[in-house]
Amino acid sequence: MIKFIFLFSFLSVLLIARENPFFPSSGETDMPITSNQVNRLEPLKRVTLTLPSTARTIESVTVKYKDLDGSVHELSEKLGNSVDWHLPIFISQNYGGVGSEPKKVDRYKKIAGLKFIRLYENTKSFKLVTKDKLLRNFLLTKPQRIVCDFKRDIDIRSYEKEINAQGIVKKVKLGNHNGYYRVVIELDGFYRYKLDAIKGSYIFTLL
């Protein structure tokens, strides 16, 4: 009888417990659960396609791509143009010239700042320059944004700035909390990121 009561209690605990306590339950956050592992692939430069001698028109172009969550999708563009099969067709990303290498942009441009923290960006990353300690950072969606909490006892008004430039950062918000302040960086698209702390600055490289 004692063994039966013990077994019944154990099964009841399993039914009440969450399936996995290390992941958020429904409604707690809109942060997607994704893997931190990022496959390092060579960037697209140029791909050459050669049509057979019977080709006279190109009807459409279809690109198959893999999303951040690993799902595969297709994107098609209707054309309906005449083609000369003697000439190759190129697929490339525009870096300013056919076959040219992407220009390395190492300079950061200041886009926002207060007395105790400043925000800079370039084409692939942004950095927060401050003497304050970073307590936590995480990613949220709708819209895509990176949230950073810094340790400081301070009483300031909320700060918000729209970034009009064609960069990766679209909006910056800063709010005061008990013992820390929160910086929210709204981005121009969907990313993962890598964080490096270097000489009084925190560099977020977007992936």
Secondary structure, 3 states (H helix, E strand, C coil): CHHHHHHHHHHHHHHHCCCCCCCCCCCCCCCCCCCCCCCCCCCCCEEEECCCCCCCEEEEEEEEEECCCCCEEEEEEEEEEECCCCCCEEEECCCCCCCCCCCCCCCCEEEEECCCEEEEECCCEEEEEECCCEEEEEEECCCCEEEEEEECCCCCCCEEEECCCCCCEEEEEEEEECCEEEEEEEECCCCCEEEEEECCEEEEEEC
